[in-house]
Amino acid sequence: MIWATLAKAKENMTYNPIKATMYMHLNMVYLFTDIVFEPDDRLDEFELYDNLYECGLLVSIIHLIPEDLYNKLCDIIDKEIVKQEKVNSSTVSLVQSLINDLPNQVEAAAKIVENFDPEKFEAVKKFAEAANGGRTIGTNEPVAKTEPVKKPVKKIIKKG
């Protein structure tokens, strides 16, 4: 019950506390009662939860569970969420997440290469160099090795 609750409440690397509560209560209904739900009823568990809550059945079932057992289950789930989020935020987990997402990144890179237009790239490069005062972006060296053309400077001097 605990792992089923956590699995459904997980969103990326964290746990949604609202989903954790909802799935914990639904799992209690599934495990502590003889109620048989049709597969169609369980397709949308959010709706099922709302229906059980609105008719009062959910609260009645929860109240029948011994308080110490209910509190112990809540405590175990809370502690496991903290533990799992700590593990999920570790470096190993982040690296694993990057590895898992690598195929998506490769696909995105392939699309970029497929749609690459050298002429547009060259135009963007020239614009960036011009905006950078005629220097390359990577090295900040002048684009052309020739001396820049010097314009005469007008001096305005007030005599007086």
HELIX and SHEET records of a PDB file:
HELIX    1   1 ILE A    2  ALA A    9  1                                   8    
HELIX    2   2 PRO A   17  PHE A   32  1                                  16    
HELIX    3   3 GLU A   45  GLU A   54  1                                  10    
HELIX    4   4 LEU A   57  LEU A   64  1                                   8    
HELIX    5   5 GLU A   67  ASN A   88  1                                  22    
HELIX    6   6 THR A   91  GLU A  114  1                                  24    
HELIX    7   7 PRO A  118  ALA A  131  1                                  14    
SHEET    1   A 2 LYS A  10  GLU A  11  0                                        
SHEET    2   A 2 THR A  14  TYR A  15 -1                                        
END                                                                             
